[in-house]
Every structure is written in C-alpha cells, then in structure tokens.
Amino acid sequence: MNKKEAIIERIQSAVARLLGAASVDRIVIDRSLVSQGMDSLANVSLYNWLGQETGVYIPLVDLLQGLSIETIATLVYNELNKK
C-alpha cells in the first residue's frame, strides 16, 4: 500500500465513524461526501480530524462543497509532499 492509499483508508474510516456507517466499505471514495450523507457538522468534524491527524487544513468551504475522499486524500498527499 502506498502513502496515498493509506491516507484514503484513514479518511474513509474517519468518515464511516462520523456517518455511523455499519462498514467502511459502504463509504464510496470517489463519490461526493455530501451525497453520502455528510452534513455541515460532520464536515466540521472531518476538518478538525484532518488537521489534527495530518497537519493539513483543507478550507472548510471546500469540504462543504462535497469533495470526495479521493479528492481530499490527493489534497492532503500533495500538501504533505510539499513539507
């Protein structure tokens, strides 16, 4: 597993917990999180979790627009590689 795949898995697990999903497999990585049930409060929690876990703060307004896990992971991966 490469670094980006590991980031995807961590975000997918966090989203599954936030949404109360029975299984992480129910969270589709290439679909908008908003379309999967993420509301504004869950997005704020994800924003905080991402910042604490990775040190990368994706603008909250971007998260609220309904990015996919794949897109979020790419943004995090790219930021981590700049450091």
N, C-alpha and C positions, 0 to 999 in steps of 0.2 A: 504494500500500500504506500503510495506516495504522500507527500505532505498535504497536497490539495485534497486528496481523498479523505485523509484523516480530519481535515477541517470540516469537510462536508458531513462526515459521520458525527462529529461533535455537535455541529449546528443542528443536524437532523434530530439527534437525541434531545437536545435542549428544546426544540420546537415541539417534539412529541410530548415532553413533560408539560410545557406551557399549555398545550391544547388538550391535555388529558387523553391522548390517543392510547388505545389499548396496545398498539405495537408501533415501533418506529417505522416499520415497513408501510404503514398507512400514510406516512408523510412523503409526498412526491417531491423530489429535489428540483425538478425543472418546471414546476407549476408555481404560480404566484401564491405567496403565503396568505394573502387576503382571501383568495378563492378557496383556501383550505381552512378558513375559519379564524385566522389571526385578526383580532380586533386591536384597537389603539393601545389598550392596557397591556396586552400580550406583546405588542411591538415595543413598548417602552421597556418591558422586562427583558426582551431579547436584546435591545440596545445596551442596557446595563450589563447583561451577562456577557455580551461580546466584548465590551470594554474591559471588564474585569478579567475575562479569560484570555484575551488576546492582546489587549492594549490598543486595539483598533476601534475607533468610534466612527461608525458609518452614520452620516447625517440621519437623524430620526425622520425627517421629511421623506428621505429616500425609502426607508423601511415602510413607512405608512403608505407609500405608493404601491406596495405589493411586490417587492422583489422576490425572486425565487431563492431557494437555498443555494443553488448552483451559482447564481449571480453574487450573492452575499459572500460565499466562500471564495470566489475569484477576487472580489474587492479586498477581503481580508488577506488572502495569499499575496496579492500584489503589494499591499502595504507592508506586510511582514518582510518581503524581499527587498524593500527599499531601505530597511533599517540595517 
